[in-house]
Amino acid sequence: MRRNFTEGWLRRLAVGVVCAATVGGLAPPAAAAPLPGGLGPCLPGSCPRSYRGPGTGPPAGRDNNVNVLVGGDFRVRGTAAEAEGRVVALGRVDVHRSGGGGYAVGVAGTGSRVPPADGSDFLTAGGAVTVAAGQRLVADRGTVRHAGPVSGTVTGRSVTDAAAAEPYVRLRDELGAASRCYAHGADGHGRPATGTVRTTGTETVLTGDGSSRLQVFTVGSDLAGPGGTHRNLRFTGIPSGATVLVNLTGTARLIDAGGVSGPAGLRERLLWNAPDARRLEIRGTGQFQGSVLAGERESESVVSVPGFNGRFLTAGSLTHTASGGPAGFHAYPFTGDLPDCVSAAQAGTVTVLKRDAVTGRPLPGARFQLWREANGRAGLQTGGAADARVGGVCVTDGRGLCRRAVDTGTYYWQELQPPTCYAAPAQRVTGLALTAANAARGVTVAVANTPTCGTLRLIKRDARTGRLLQGAVFELWRETNGRAGLQTSGAGADRRVDSGCATDPQGRCTYPGLPLGTYYLRETAVPEGYLLSARRVFGPYRLTTRNASAGVTVTIRNPRGEPGKGKK
């Protein structure tokens, strides 16, 4: 994909380009699509390049996408302990654990260590939030946004918002339709499997065809071992980078897993899909791998594995429970390419592509609404005799795309909210026409946003060996008084931005989401066996429109030595 764009190309991006086939060398895939509503991939925050297994330690990044979405009620029972990532429940949230204690949302003690951004919505509830006496719903450093009343103890910021769940309501139907299409095909006649399922003793082996980019398995029975034993699930014959779709057919389905194993990278591209199950239960003794989609609105899902590593998306209700030990949802993205479920009755697709105006990089996390021209007046009207809204709010996915399958006509993509750290474009509405001539290829419009904030990254090293150093402490200050250099005291002091950061085991302090401007780092403590640098203040470092997308990385080195003893 091209990273450098001419000035003329950027000007066209800024106002929106209508194109029948490709935009900037990127065409929406003809036979593959992401989950509805931008669900699935990591949304910055600051997404890590790769995900490690569940563990502890400092945050490895920030993901502002939804990790658990519940169309009905969300219940916490037993010894369930935490749900890492953003949690959205369109119904009620009820925390009533056995033995008391707390249930954490957003930030978990163990997990991928990629929580939502501080201050963002860790939990959204479309109904009441009820926490049993002596227990706590823990959302420290985050927000609990709720449409109904709250009873019991909730930590973190609590916000009453009658429209809290409104942005997600349409996703319930969209997820249900997508779930049925993934399993049964757009025509309802069934989706052919590409792989085979073979069970021997306590192991079930799912073997792919070794070549298809979408590996499809159909499982029409429970995945549980004989006599109450747990089933080991192993994937083989899966090409590198392929998406794996396991369709769990039937009105009730149980997975009792001792473990899920397969090729490297499987977890982020594995989707377990239960389109018709009224009851779906996932239990076992191991870490469950992959995301789950349950499409039935009246369904009840029960999850009791020690660790669930992936997105959990259900149009129905969910109970998170466990016995004998803590259990948690861990925030891992789904990045696979799923079947494109465009109805044959619909003419084609209209797509908006969101890009960074400086680098051309696709931007996830922008919120759009599609409208159809319906009142006979040129341009978009959203009030009074308004044009017709098409579907719910769409959030651009990891490829910067929002797509809708529609009939021929004139349409408008309206940008409701830019991605985090980007300015809204001067033109928030972009029109397009889907005609009989271009419907087969679809129509794409591109809109660019200018960055408004960036990331400052500090790397601390040994001055002689270059070894990464943990435990150096820094303050971050912003230039605010217009005088050269850093002033830390008095009425005209610059502004301190961060209360203090200690470098992690990789020698890093990362400051994401900084407004564009000039910054200084002041070193206040060093690791044992090292001396403070002769310069305790470093900078200025300037975050500008041009470098904001990439951020600014600085390396600061310390000499060895003990205070008062000189260098070693």
Buried (B, 14 or more C-beta within 10 A) or exposed (E): EEEEBEEEBBEBBBBBBBBBEEBBEBBBEEEBBBBBBBBBBBBBBBBBEEBEEBEEEBBBBBBBBBBBBBBBBBBBBBBBBBBBBBBBBBBBBBBBBEEEBBBBBBBBEBBBBBBBBBEBBBBBBBBBBBBBEEBBBBBBBBBBBBBBEBEBBBBBBBEEBEEBBBBBBBBBBBBBBBBBBBBBBBEEEEBEBBBEBEEEEBBBBBBBBEEBBBBBBBBEEBBBBEEEEBBBBEBEBBEEEBBBBBBBBBEBBBBBBBBBBBBEBBBBBBBBBBBBBBBBBBBBEBBBBBBBBBBBBEBBBBBBBBBBBBBBBBBBBBBBBBEEEBBBBBBBBBBBBBBBBBEEEBBBBBBBBBBBBBBBBBBBBBBBBBBBBBEEEEEBBEEEEEBEBBBBBBBBBBBBBBBBBBBBBBBBBBBBBBBBBBBBBEEBBBBBBBBEEBBEBBBBBBBBBBBBBBBBBBBBBBBEEEEBBEBBBBBBBBBBBEEEEBBEEEEEBBEBBBEEBBBBEEBBBBBBBBEBBBBBBBBEEBBEEBBBBEEEBBBBBBBEBEBBBBBBEBEBBBBBBEEEEEEE
